Amino acid sequence: MKYADAFSNEVTSVALYVFDEAGTLVYKGTESGAALAAEDYSMPVELLPGDYELLAWCGAGESFSVPEAIVGVTTIEELKCRMNREDDAAGFGVVNKELENLFHGYLKTTFTDDPGVQYQTMELTKNTN
């Protein structure tokens, strides 16, 4: 097990989804490339004060798929990641190549109406070895 911050070395893309108290998507943002290699990477998000659930899928690439999310329509229950695979002759799902790194994170938090920038830290879990 690694007990270090592997984000800048292993995460190639970030997809962040923010859901309101009713569980409906109110914001989605993505980022990839050199910005992710910066120490203490953060994604700026503008939200009204309130309670939110934040979900991140990071590095999904070609190995995994996340459904298209529509602000005001998609719910957090619908935003599940799926491993891309092909069916063999018997109808079993098969993956014949090395999987890309996949990370996910979840954070339930409150943004206040205090003036200034507010930071929230989301821990990520690596789903692939």
N, CA, C and O atoms as CSV, one atom per row, in Angstrom:
chain,resi,resn,atom,element,x,y,z
A,1,MET,N,N,0.828,-1.181,0.000
A,1,MET,CA,C,0.000,0.000,0.000
A,1,MET,C,C,0.872,1.244,0.000
A,1,MET,O,O,1.932,1.290,0.624
A,2,LYS,N,N,0.402,2.231,-0.705
A,2,LYS,CA,C,1.089,3.518,-0.707
A,2,LYS,C,C,0.454,4.415,0.346
A,2,LYS,O,O,-0.769,4.522,0.426
A,3,TYR,N,N,1.281,5.051,1.140
A,3,TYR,CA,C,0.796,6.031,2.101
A,3,TYR,C,C,1.359,7.389,1.726
A,3,TYR,O,O,1.999,8.063,2.533
A,4,ALA,N,N,1.104,7.776,0.479
A,4,ALA,CA,C,1.612,9.046,-0.035
A,4,ALA,C,C,0.576,9.638,-0.967
A,4,ALA,O,O,-0.355,8.954,-1.393
A,5,ASP,N,N,0.741,10.908,-1.280
A,5,ASP,CA,C,-0.155,11.585,-2.206
A,5,ASP,C,C,0.287,11.254,-3.624
A,5,ASP,O,O,1.296,11.774,-4.100
A,6,ALA,N,N,-0.461,10.395,-4.296
A,6,ALA,CA,C,-0.109,9.955,-5.647
A,6,ALA,C,C,-0.829,10.770,-6.714
A,6,ALA,O,O,-0.675,10.498,-7.904
A,7,PHE,N,N,-1.609,11.761,-6.308
A,7,PHE,CA,C,-2.462,12.493,-7.247
A,7,PHE,C,C,-1.691,13.022,-8.450
A,7,PHE,O,O,-2.035,12.699,-9.587
A,8,SER,N,N,-0.660,13.824,-8.227
A,8,SER,CA,C,0.029,14.483,-9.341
A,8,SER,C,C,0.740,13.498,-10.267
A,8,SER,O,O,0.992,13.821,-11.427
A,9,ASN,N,N,1.066,12.308,-9.775
A,9,ASN,CA,C,1.770,11.322,-10.597
A,9,ASN,C,C,0.847,10.330,-11.296
A,9,ASN,O,O,1.222,9.755,-12.317
A,10,GLU,N,N,-0.346,10.122,-10.764
A,10,GLU,CA,C,-1.190,9.043,-11.288
A,10,GLU,C,C,-2.536,9.479,-11.854
A,10,GLU,O,O,-3.133,8.742,-12.639
A,11,VAL,N,N,-3.024,10.648,-11.481
A,11,VAL,CA,C,-4.338,11.089,-11.968
A,11,VAL,C,C,-4.159,11.879,-13.256
A,11,VAL,O,O,-3.425,12.867,-13.290
A,12,THR,N,N,-4.833,11.439,-14.317
A,12,THR,CA,C,-4.696,12.073,-15.628
A,12,THR,C,C,-5.881,12.958,-15.994
A,12,THR,O,O,-5.782,13.799,-16.888
A,13,SER,N,N,-7.001,12.767,-15.301
A,13,SER,CA,C,-8.177,13.600,-15.574
A,13,SER,C,C,-9.076,13.605,-14.337
A,13,SER,O,O,-9.076,12.666,-13.541
A,14,VAL,N,N,-9.837,14.687,-14.201
A,14,VAL,CA,C,-10.772,14.826,-13.088
A,14,VAL,C,C,-12.135,15.209,-13.660
A,14,VAL,O,O,-12.244,16.124,-14.476
A,15,ALA,N,N,-13.165,14.502,-13.221
A,15,ALA,CA,C,-14.549,14.877,-13.524
A,15,ALA,C,C,-15.241,15.058,-12.174
A,15,ALA,O,O,-15.401,14.103,-11.414
A,16,LEU,N,N,-15.645,16.286,-11.889
A,16,LEU,CA,C,-16.277,16.608,-10.611
A,16,LEU,C,C,-17.751,16.895,-10.842
A,16,LEU,O,O,-18.123,17.643,-11.746
A,17,TYR,N,N,-18.583,16.286,-10.004
A,17,TYR,CA,C,-20.028,16.458,-10.069
A,17,TYR,C,C,-20.507,16.931,-8.705
A,17,TYR,O,O,-20.124,16.368,-7.679
A,18,VAL,N,N,-21.347,17.970,-8.690
A,18,VAL,CA,C,-21.864,18.524,-7.442
A,18,VAL,C,C,-23.383,18.409,-7.463
A,18,VAL,O,O,-24.040,18.810,-8.424
A,19,PHE,N,N,-23.932,17.846,-6.374
A,19,PHE,CA,C,-25.360,17.603,-6.261
A,19,PHE,C,C,-25.931,18.396,-5.093
A,19,PHE,O,O,-25.282,18.536,-4.057
A,20,ASP,N,N,-27.147,18.915,-5.261
A,20,ASP,CA,C,-27.800,19.687,-4.200
A,20,ASP,C,C,-28.421,18.744,-3.172
A,20,ASP,O,O,-28.252,17.527,-3.249
A,21,GLU,N,N,-29.142,19.322,-2.207
A,21,GLU,CA,C,-29.746,18.527,-1.125
A,21,GLU,C,C,-30.742,17.491,-1.634
A,21,GLU,O,O,-30.955,16.465,-0.989
A,22,ALA,N,N,-31.352,17.755,-2.786
A,22,ALA,CA,C,-32.312,16.810,-3.362
A,22,ALA,C,C,-31.610,15.707,-4.161
A,22,ALA,O,O,-32.268,14.785,-4.641
A,23,GLY,N,N,-30.281,15.789,-4.309
A,23,GLY,CA,C,-29.530,14.787,-5.056
A,23,GLY,C,C,-29.478,15.039,-6.545
A,23,GLY,O,O,-29.131,14.139,-7.310
A,24,THR,N,N,-29.820,16.258,-6.979
A,24,THR,CA,C,-29.823,16.614,-8.400
A,24,THR,C,C,-28.545,17.365,-8.755
A,24,THR,O,O,-28.080,18.207,-7.987
A,25,LEU,N,N,-27.988,17.064,-9.900
A,25,LEU,CA,C,-26.747,17.683,-10.359
A,25,LEU,C,C,-26.922,19.184,-10.563
A,25,LEU,O,O,-27.829,19.620,-11.272
A,26,VAL,N,N,-26.047,19.974,-9.935
A,26,VAL,CA,C,-26.086,21.425,-10.092
A,26,VAL,C,C,-24.805,21.965,-10.732
A,26,VAL,O,O,-24.767,23.120,-11.158
A,27,TYR,N,N,-23.767,21.147,-10.801
A,27,TYR,CA,C,-22.505,21.583,-11.406
A,27,TYR,C,C,-21.734,20.355,-11.867
A,27,TYR,O,O,-21.731,19.321,-11.199
A,28,LYS,N,N,-21.078,20.484,-13.024
A,28,LYS,CA,C,-20.129,19.465,-13.453
A,28,LYS,C,C,-18.939,20.173,-14.077
A,28,LYS,O,O,-19.090,21.162,-14.795
A,29,GLY,N,N,-17.769,19.657,-13.793
A,29,GLY,CA,C,-16.554,20.246,-14.334
A,29,GLY,C,C,-15.520,19.166,-14.593
A,29,GLY,O,O,-15.488,18.144,-13.908
A,30,THR,N,N,-14.679,19.402,-15.586
A,30,THR,CA,C,-13.615,18.449,-15.910
A,30,THR,C,C,-12.309,19.204,-16.097
A,30,THR,O,O,-12.282,20.386,-16.438
A,31,GLU,N,N,-11.241,18.479,-15.862
A,31,GLU,CA,C,-9.921,19.052,-16.088
A,31,GLU,C,C,-8.941,17.914,-16.339
A,31,GLU,O,O,-9.089,16.820,-15.793
A,32,SER,N,N,-7.937,18.183,-17.172
A,32,SER,CA,C,-6.894,17.203,-17.452
A,32,SER,C,C,-5.632,17.940,-17.859
A,32,SER,O,O,-5.633,19.159,-18.025
A,33,GLY,N,N,-4.580,17.200,-18.014
A,33,GLY,CA,C,-3.333,17.796,-18.489
A,33,GLY,C,C,-2.442,18.332,-17.397
A,33,GLY,O,O,-2.482,17.873,-16.256
A,34,ALA,N,N,-1.635,19.314,-17.763
A,34,ALA,CA,C,-0.585,19.851,-16.892
A,34,ALA,C,C,-1.115,20.444,-15.596
A,34,ALA,O,O,-0.413,20.416,-14.585
A,35,ALA,N,N,-2.321,20.977,-15.594
A,35,ALA,CA,C,-2.872,21.590,-14.383
A,35,ALA,C,C,-2.923,20.596,-13.223
A,35,ALA,O,O,-2.783,20.990,-12.065
A,36,LEU,N,N,-3.122,19.314,-13.525
A,36,LEU,CA,C,-3.236,18.297,-12.480
A,36,LEU,C,C,-1.903,17.977,-11.818
A,36,LEU,O,O,-1.876,17.421,-10.720
A,37,ALA,N,N,-0.808,18.318,-12.466
A,37,ALA,CA,C,0.513,18.033,-11.910
A,37,ALA,C,C,0.945,19.066,-10.874
A,37,ALA,O,O,1.939,18.870,-10.175
A,38,ALA,N,N,0.205,20.158,-10.777
A,38,ALA,CA,C,0.561,21.212,-9.818
A,38,ALA,C,C,0.385,20.724,-8.390
A,38,ALA,O,O,-0.573,20.017,-8.079
A,39,GLU,N,N,1.319,21.106,-7.523
A,39,GLU,CA,C,1.195,20.758,-6.118
A,39,GLU,C,C,-0.046,21.446,-5.548
A,39,GLU,O,O,-0.310,22.608,-5.856
A,40,ASP,N,N,-0.795,20.738,-4.729
A,40,ASP,CA,C,-2.027,21.259,-4.133
A,40,ASP,C,C,-3.046,21.684,-5.189
A,40,ASP,O,O,-3.658,22.746,-5.078
A,41,TYR,N,N,-3.223,20.848,-6.213
A,41,TYR,CA,C,-4.205,21.111,-7.264
A,41,TYR,C,C,-5.574,21.392,-6.643
A,41,TYR,O,O,-5.966,20.753,-5.666
A,42,SER,N,N,-6.289,22.349,-7.218
A,42,SER,CA,C,-7.678,22.598,-6.829
A,42,SER,C,C,-8.474,23.007,-8.062
A,42,SER,O,O,-7.937,23.586,-9.006
A,43,MET,N,N,-9.751,22.696,-8.034
A,43,MET,CA,C,-10.648,23.058,-9.128
A,43,MET,C,C,-11.589,24.141,-8.613
A,43,MET,O,O,-12.327,23.905,-7.656
A,44,PRO,N,N,-11.578,25.318,-9.223
A,44,PRO,CA,C,-12.498,26.376,-8.780
A,44,PRO,C,C,-13.939,26.051,-9.188
A,44,PRO,O,O,-14.216,25.684,-10.330
A,45,VAL,N,N,-14.838,26.197,-8.223
A,45,VAL,CA,C,-16.258,25.917,-8.437
A,45,VAL,C,C,-17.053,27.024,-7.758
A,45,VAL,O,O,-16.805,27.337,-6.594
A,46,GLU,N,N,-17.998,27.616,-8.465
A,46,GLU,CA,C,-18.839,28.659,-7.875
A,46,GLU,C,C,-20.205,28.062,-7.546
A,46,GLU,O,O,-20.927,27.592,-8.426
A,47,LEU,N,N,-20.543,28.095,-6.242
A,47,LEU,CA,C,-21.810,27.550,-5.771
A,47,LEU,C,C,-22.472,28.522,-4.809
A,47,LEU,O,O,-21.793,29.307,-4.146
A,48,LEU,N,N,-23.776,28.473,-4.733
A,48,LEU,CA,C,-24.512,29.231,-3.728
A,48,LEU,C,C,-24.304,28.560,-2.377
A,48,LEU,O,O,-23.993,27.370,-2.320
A,49,PRO,N,N,-24.472,29.303,-1.292
A,49,PRO,CA,C,-24.372,28.664,0.026
A,49,PRO,C,C,-25.397,27.538,0.139
A,49,PRO,O,O,-26.516,27.650,-0.364
A,50,GLY,N,N,-25.000,26.445,0.808
A,50,GLY,CA,C,-25.913,25.326,0.988
A,50,GLY,C,C,-25.180,24.033,1.239
A,50,GLY,O,O,-23.952,24.000,1.319
A,51,ASP,N,N,-25.956,22.955,1.363
A,51,ASP,CA,C,-25.424,21.616,1.574
A,51,ASP,C,C,-25.307,20.900,0.238
A,51,ASP,O,O,-26.224,20.947,-0.583
A,52,TYR,N,N,-24.179,20.239,0.024
A,52,TYR,CA,C,-23.909,19.588,-1.247
A,52,TYR,C,C,-23.238,18.233,-1.050
A,52,TYR,O,O,-22.626,17.957,-0.018
A,53,GLU,N,N,-23.378,17.394,-2.085
A,53,GLU,CA,C,-22.617,16.156,-2.191
A,53,GLU,C,C,-21.733,16.301,-3.418
A,53,GLU,O,O,-22.212,16.647,-4.498
A,54,LEU,N,N,-20.444,16.037,-3.253
A,54,LEU,CA,C,-19.486,16.123,-4.350
A,54,LEU,C,C,-19.011,14.721,-4.686
A,54,LEU,O,O,-18.662,13.947,-3.794
A,55,LEU,N,N,-18.996,14.396,-5.966
A,55,LEU,CA,C,-18.546,13.094,-6.452
A,55,LEU,C,C,-17.508,13.330,-7.536
A,55,LEU,O,O,-17.717,14.141,-8.439
A,56,ALA,N,N,-16.392,12.623,-7.446
A,56,ALA,CA,C,-15.343,12.748,-8.465
A,56,ALA,C,C,-15.005,11.381,-9.022
A,56,ALA,O,O,-14.838,10.418,-8.274
A,57,TRP,N,N,-14.907,11.301,-10.343
A,57,TRP,CA,C,-14.347,10.144,-11.042
A,57,TRP,C,C,-13.099,10.662,-11.735
A,57,TRP,O,O,-13.169,11.606,-12.521
A,58,CYS,N,N,-11.969,10.054,-11.451
A,58,CYS,CA,C,-10.688,10.565,-11.955
A,58,CYS,C,C,-9.949,9.492,-12.733
A,58,CYS,O,O,-9.756,8.376,-12.250
A,59,GLY,N,N,-9.536,9.845,-13.953
A,59,GLY,CA,C,-8.717,8.960,-14.769
A,59,GLY,C,C,-9.473,7.870,-15.488
A,59,GLY,O,O,-8.868,6.866,-15.864
A,60,ALA,N,N,-10.770,8.019,-15.697
A,60,ALA,CA,C,-11.566,6.947,-16.295
A,60,ALA,C,C,-11.053,6.526,-17.669
A,60,ALA,O,O,-11.068,5.336,-17.984
A,61,GLY,N,N,-10.603,7.464,-18.492
A,61,GLY,CA,C,-10.003,7.150,-19.787
A,61,GLY,C,C,-10.844,6.224,-20.637
A,61,GLY,O,O,-12.072,6.308,-20.633
A,62,GLU,N,N,-10.172,5.325,-21.380
A,62,GLU,CA,C,-10.865,4.383,-22.254
A,62,GLU,C,C,-11.270,3.104,-21.531
A,62,GLU,O,O,-12.079,2.334,-22.048
A,63,SER,N,N,-10.722,2.869,-20.344
A,63,SER,CA,C,-11.020,1.638,-19.613
A,63,SER,C,C,-12.370,1.661,-18.911
A,63,SER,O,O,-12.943,0.609,-18.627
A,64,PHE,N,N,-12.880,2.861,-18.631
A,64,PHE,CA,C,-14.109,3.000,-17.849
A,64,PHE,C,C,-15.016,4.047,-18.489
A,64,PHE,O,O,-14.556,4.922,-19.222
A,65,SER,N,N,-16.314,3.942,-18.197
A,65,SER,CA,C,-17.292,4.907,-18.701
A,65,SER,C,C,-18.153,5.419,-17.559
A,65,SER,O,O,-18.552,4.667,-16.670
A,66,VAL,N,N,-18.427,6.709,-17.603
A,66,VAL,CA,C,-19.363,7.355,-16.684
A,66,VAL,C,C,-20.466,7.938,-17.561
A,66,VAL,O,O,-20.167,8.577,-18.569
A,67,PRO,N,N,-21.730,7.735,-17.204
A,67,PRO,CA,C,-22.814,8.251,-18.046
A,67,PRO,C,C,-22.741,9.764,-18.229
A,67,PRO,O,O,-22.210,10.478,-17.378
A,68,GLU,N,N,-23.275,10.239,-19.335
A,68,GLU,CA,C,-23.362,11.682,-19.578
A,68,GLU,C,C,-24.258,12.282,-18.500
A,68,GLU,O,O,-25.362,11.796,-18.256
A,69,ALA,N,N,-23.775,13.336,-17.862
A,69,ALA,CA,C,-24.516,13.982,-16.777
A,69,ALA,C,C,-25.095,15.302,-17.265
A,69,ALA,O,O,-24.416,16.076,-17.940
A,70,ILE,N,N,-26.357,15.555,-16.920
A,70,ILE,CA,C,-27.046,16.769,-17.343
A,70,ILE,C,C,-27.441,17.566,-16.106
A,70,ILE,O,O,-28.176,17.077,-15.247
A,71,VAL,N,N,-26.943,18.804,-16.024
A,71,VAL,CA,C,-27.263,19.676,-14.890
A,71,VAL,C,C,-28.774,19.864,-14.820
A,71,VAL,O,O,-29.429,20.121,-15.830
A,72,GLY,N,N,-29.315,19.733,-13.615
A,72,GLY,CA,C,-30.751,19.890,-13.391
A,72,GLY,C,C,-31.553,18.630,-13.626
A,72,GLY,O,O,-32.750,18.599,-13.342
A,73,VAL,N,N,-30.909,17.573,-14.146
A,73,VAL,CA,C,-31.630,16.340,-14.469
A,73,VAL,C,C,-31.009,15.120,-13.783
A,73,VAL,O,O,-31.708,14.372,-13.100
A,74,THR,N,N,-29.717,14.919,-13.960
A,74,THR,CA,C,-29.037,13.723,-13.463
A,74,THR,C,C,-29.013,13.699,-11.935
A,74,THR,O,O,-28.802,14.726,-11.290
A,75,THR,N,N,-29.232,12.511,-11.366
A,75,THR,CA,C,-29.151,12.334,-9.916
A,75,THR,C,C,-27.863,11.589,-9.574
A,75,THR,O,O,-27.253,10.945,-10.428
A,76,ILE,N,N,-27.468,11.690,-8.321
A,76,ILE,CA,C,-26.230,11.052,-7.886
A,76,ILE,C,C,-26.312,9.529,-8.031
A,76,ILE,O,O,-25.294,8.882,-8.277
A,77,GLU,N,N,-27.490,8.957,-7.885
A,77,GLU,CA,C,-27.656,7.510,-8.024
A,77,GLU,C,C,-27.392,7.034,-9.453
A,77,GLU,O,O,-27.025,5.879,-9.664
A,78,GLU,N,N,-27.578,7.918,-10.431
A,78,GLU,CA,C,-27.396,7.549,-11.839
A,78,GLU,C,C,-25.942,7.615,-12.293
A,78,GLU,O,O,-25.608,7.109,-13.365
A,79,LEU,N,N,-25.087,8.222,-11.507
A,79,LEU,CA,C,-23.725,8.502,-11.965
A,79,LEU,C,C,-22.750,7.426,-11.492
A,79,LEU,O,O,-21.855,7.691,-10.691
A,80,LYS,N,N,-22.934,6.230,-11.992
A,80,LYS,CA,C,-22.081,5.101,-11.641
A,80,LYS,C,C,-21.093,4.839,-12.764
A,80,LYS,O,O,-21.420,4.957,-13.945
A,81,CYS,N,N,-19.884,4.482,-12.374
A,81,CYS,CA,C,-18.827,4.186,-13.334
A,81,CYS,C,C,-18.898,2.707,-13.714
A,81,CYS,O,O,-19.216,1.852,-12.887
A,82,ARG,N,N,-18.596,2.426,-14.972
A,82,ARG,CA,C,-18.656,1.050,-15.481
A,82,ARG,C,C,-17.358,0.718,-16.204
A,82,ARG,O,O,-16.824,1.533,-16.956
A,83,MET,N,N,-16.858,-0.497,-15.965
A,83,MET,CA,C,-15.672,-0.963,-16.670
A,83,MET,C,C,-16.063,-1.345,-18.096
A,83,MET,O,O,-17.009,-2.107,-18.296
A,84,ASN,N,N,-15.346,-0.824,-19.079
A,84,ASN,CA,C,-15.610,-1.168,-20.471
A,84,ASN,C,C,-15.046,-2.558,-20.744
A,84,ASN,O,O,-13.906,-2.855,-20.390
A,85,ARG,N,N,-15.848,-3.398,-21.371
A,85,ARG,CA,C,-15.437,-4.766,-21.648
A,85,ARG,C,C,-16.139,-5.274,-22.897
A,85,ARG,O,O,-17.094,-4.671,-23.387
A,86,GLU,N,N,-15.644,-6.391,-23.395
A,86,GLU,CA,C,-16.257,-7.040,-24.548
A,86,GLU,C,C,-16.779,-8.390,-24.105
A,86,GLU,O,O,-16.181,-9.034,-23.243
A,87,ASP,N,N,-17.888,-8.829,-24.684
A,87,ASP,CA,C,-18.430,-10.141,-24.357
A,87,ASP,C,C,-17.700,-11.212,-25.155
A,87,ASP,O,O,-17.443,-11.046,-26.348
A,88,ASP,N,N,-17.365,-12.319,-24.482
A,88,ASP,CA,C,-16.760,-13.444,-25.189
A,88,ASP,C,C,-17.868,-14.309,-25.782
A,88,ASP,O,O,-19.041,-13.943,-25.714
A,89,ALA,N,N,-17.508,-15.447,-26.361
A,89,ALA,CA,C,-18.484,-16.313,-27.027
A,89,ALA,C,C,-19.558,-16.810,-26.071
A,89,ALA,O,O,-20.685,-17.073,-26.491
A,90,ALA,N,N,-19.223,-16.942,-24.791
A,90,ALA,CA,C,-20.186,-17.420,-23.809
A,90,ALA,C,C,-21.018,-16.284,-23.208
A,90,ALA,O,O,-21.905,-16.531,-22.391
A,91,GLY,N,N,-20.735,-15.041,-23.610
A,91,GLY,CA,C,-21.492,-13.907,-23.107
A,91,GLY,C,C,-20.948,-13.299,-21.832
A,91,GLY,O,O,-21.618,-12.485,-21.197
A,92,PHE,N,N,-19.728,-13.688,-21.445
A,92,PHE,CA,C,-19.103,-13.126,-20.255
A,92,PHE,C,C,-18.303,-11.883,-20.624
A,92,PHE,O,O,-17.665,-11.843,-21.676
A,93,GLY,N,N,-18.335,-10.882,-19.771
A,93,GLY,CA,C,-17.562,-9.670,-19.997
A,93,GLY,C,C,-16.079,-9.931,-19.794
A,93,GLY,O,O,-15.673,-10.481,-18.770
A,94,VAL,N,N,-15.269,-9.534,-20.776
A,94,VAL,CA,C,-13.828,-9.798,-20.738
A,94,VAL,C,C,-13.072,-8.494,-21.003
A,94,VAL,O,O,-13.467,-7.696,-21.852
A,95,VAL,N,N,-11.979,-8.293,-20.259
A,95,VAL,CA,C,-11.064,-7.184,-20.499
A,95,VAL,C,C,-9.713,-7.796,-20.814
A,95,VAL,O,O,-9.130,-8.486,-19.978
A,96,ASN,N,N,-9.211,-7.546,-22.022
A,96,ASN,CA,C,-7.958,-8.151,-22.473
A,96,ASN,C,C,-6.809,-7.164,-22.529
A,96,ASN,O,O,-5.851,-7.378,-23.272
A,97,LYS,N,N,-6.883,-6.094,-21.764
A,97,LYS,CA,C,-5.795,-5.124,-21.743
A,97,LYS,C,C,-5.659,-4.553,-20.346
A,97,LYS,O,O,-6.565,-4.677,-19.522
A,98,GLU,N,N,-4.538,-3.937,-20.089
A,98,GLU,CA,C,-4.306,-3.350,-18.778
A,98,GLU,C,C,-5.249,-2.181,-18.552
A,98,GLU,O,O,-5.445,-1.345,-19.434
A,99,LEU,N,N,-5.827,-2.134,-17.366
A,99,LEU,CA,C,-6.753,-1.049,-17.028
A,99,LEU,C,C,-5.988,0.219,-16.689
A,99,LEU,O,O,-4.920,0.170,-16.079
A,100,GLU,N,N,-6.542,1.347,-17.087
A,100,GLU,CA,C,-5.987,2.641,-16.694
A,100,GLU,C,C,-6.317,2.884,-15.223
A,100,GLU,O,O,-7.223,2.265,-14.665
A,101,ASN,N,N,-5.567,3.793,-14.609
A,101,ASN,CA,C,-5.837,4.148,-13.216
A,101,ASN,C,C,-7.226,4.756,-13.100
A,101,ASN,O,O,-7.626,5.575,-13.928
A,102,LEU,N,N,-7.953,4.353,-12.074
A,102,LEU,CA,C,-9.258,4.927,-11.778
A,102,LEU,C,C,-9.292,5.284,-10.301
A,102,LEU,O,O,-8.947,4.468,-9.447
A,103,PHE,N,N,-9.705,6.498,-10.010
A,103,PHE,CA,C,-9.866,6.971,-8.644
A,103,PHE,C,C,-11.280,7.517,-8.497
A,103,PHE,O,O,-11.881,7.974,-9.469
A,104,HIS,N,N,-11.801,7.467,-7.293
A,104,HIS,CA,C,-13.083,8.115,-7.028
A,104,HIS,C,C,-13.008,8.801,-5.670
A,104,HIS,O,O,-12.216,8.430,-4.803
A,105,GLY,N,N,-13.855,9.807,-5.513
A,105,GLY,CA,C,-13.948,10.512,-4.248
A,105,GLY,C,C,-15.372,10.962,-4.014
A,105,GLY,O,O,-16.135,11.180,-4.955
A,106,TYR,N,N,-15.723,11.098,-2.739
A,106,TYR,CA,C,-17.065,11.542,-2.352
A,106,TYR,C,C,-16.921,12.427,-1.127
A,106,TYR,O,O,-16.162,12.116,-0.209
A,107,LEU,N,N,-17.652,13.528,-1.118
A,107,LEU,CA,C,-17.602,14.447,0.012
A,107,LEU,C,C,-18.965,15.084,0.195
A,107,LEU,O,O,-19.532,15.645,-0.743
A,108,LYS,N,N,-19.486,14.993,1.403
A,108,LYS,CA,C,-20.724,15.684,1.757
A,108,LYS,C,C,-20.291,16.897,2.565
A,108,LYS,O,O,-19.600,16.755,3.574
A,109,THR,N,N,-20.694,18.095,2.131
A,109,THR,CA,C,-20.172,19.301,2.759
A,109,THR,C,C,-21.174,20.444,2.691
A,109,THR,O,O,-22.196,20.361,2.010
A,110,THR,N,N,-20.857,21.507,3.411
A,110,THR,CA,C,-21.667,22.724,3.419
A,110,THR,C,C,-20.794,23.901,3.009
A,110,THR,O,O,-19.685,24.072,3.516
A,111,PHE,N,N,-21.298,24.703,2.096
A,111,PHE,CA,C,-20.654,25.959,1.741
A,111,PHE,C,C,-21.458,27.070,2.405
A,111,PHE,O,O,-22.677,27.141,2.252
A,112,THR,N,N,-20.778,27.924,3.132
A,112,THR,CA,C,-21.445,28.992,3.885
A,112,THR,C,C,-21.497,30.268,3.053
A,112,THR,O,O,-20.951,30.328,1.951
A,113,ASP,N,N,-22.155,31.276,3.593
A,113,ASP,CA,C,-22.196,32.567,2.901
A,113,ASP,C,C,-21.102,33.499,3.411
A,113,ASP,O,O,-21.171,34.709,3.195
A,114,ASP,N,N,-20.080,32.942,4.093
A,114,ASP,CA,C,-18.936,33.747,4.526
A,114,ASP,C,C,-18.237,34.327,3.302
A,114,ASP,O,O,-18.142,33.656,2.274
A,115,PRO,N,N,-17.743,35.569,3.393
A,115,PRO,CA,C,-17.043,36.157,2.248
A,115,PRO,C,C,-15.711,35.449,1.996
A,115,PRO,O,O,-15.100,34.902,2.915
A,116,GLY,N,N,-15.281,35.470,0.754
A,116,GLY,CA,C,-13.981,34.904,0.398
A,116,GLY,C,C,-14.089,33.499,-0.170
A,116,GLY,O,O,-15.180,32.955,-0.344
A,117,VAL,N,N,-12.934,32.933,-0.453
A,117,VAL,CA,C,-12.838,31.605,-1.052
A,117,VAL,C,C,-12.915,30.550,0.050
A,117,VAL,O,O,-12.317,30.701,1.116
A,118,GLN,N,N,-13.654,29.492,-0.223
A,118,GLN,CA,C,-13.746,28.364,0.701
A,118,GLN,C,C,-13.153,27.138,0.020
A,118,GLN,O,O,-13.432,26.871,-1.149
A,119,TYR,N,N,-12.333,26.395,0.759
A,119,TYR,CA,C,-11.687,25.200,0.220
A,119,TYR,C,C,-12.252,23.957,0.893
A,119,TYR,O,O,-12.488,23.941,2.101
A,120,GLN,N,N,-12.463,22.933,0.106
A,120,GLN,CA,C,-12.869,21.621,0.602
A,120,GLN,C,C,-11.869,20.606,0.042
A,120,GLN,O,O,-11.509,20.674,-1.134
A,121,THR,N,N,-11.426,19.681,0.867
A,121,THR,CA,C,-10.487,18.652,0.422
A,121,THR,C,C,-11.226,17.336,0.276
A,121,THR,O,O,-11.888,16.870,1.204
A,122,MET,N,N,-11.105,16.748,-0.896
A,122,MET,CA,C,-11.741,15.458,-1.156
A,122,MET,C,C,-10.660,14.391,-1.234
A,122,MET,O,O,-9.734,14.487,-2.040
A,123,GLU,N,N,-10.785,13.384,-0.398
A,123,GLU,CA,C,-9.870,12.252,-0.445
A,123,GLU,C,C,-10.283,11.354,-1.604
A,123,GLU,O,O,-11.474,11.155,-1.843
A,124,LEU,N,N,-9.306,10.815,-2.322
A,124,LEU,CA,C,-9.584,9.911,-3.425
A,124,LEU,C,C,-9.153,8.492,-3.054
A,124,LEU,O,O,-8.172,8.291,-2.339
A,125,THR,N,N,-9.904,7.519,-3.554
A,125,THR,CA,C,-9.566,6.121,-3.394
A,125,THR,C,C,-9.210,5.564,-4.762
A,125,THR,O,O,-9.929,5.784,-5.737
A,126,LYS,N,N,-8.098,4.844,-4.830
A,126,LYS,CA,C,-7.695,4.231,-6.089
A,126,LYS,C,C,-8.455,2.912,-6.235
A,126,LYS,O,O,-8.403,2.050,-5.357
A,127,ASN,N,N,-9.158,2.770,-7.354
A,127,ASN,CA,C,-9.965,1.585,-7.598
A,127,ASN,C,C,-9.240,0.505,-8.396
A,127,ASN,O,O,-9.739,-0.615,-8.502
A,128,THR,N,N,-8.097,0.813,-8.947
A,128,THR,CA,C,-7.359,-0.137,-9.761
A,128,THR,C,C,-5.967,-0.321,-9.191
A,128,THR,O,O,-5.441,0.558,-8.509
A,129,ASN,N,N,-5.372,-1.481,-9.479
A,129,ASN,CA,C,-3.983,-1.757,-9.074
A,129,ASN,C,C,-3.094,-1.714,-10.284
A,129,ASN,O,O,-1.885,-1.919,-10.170
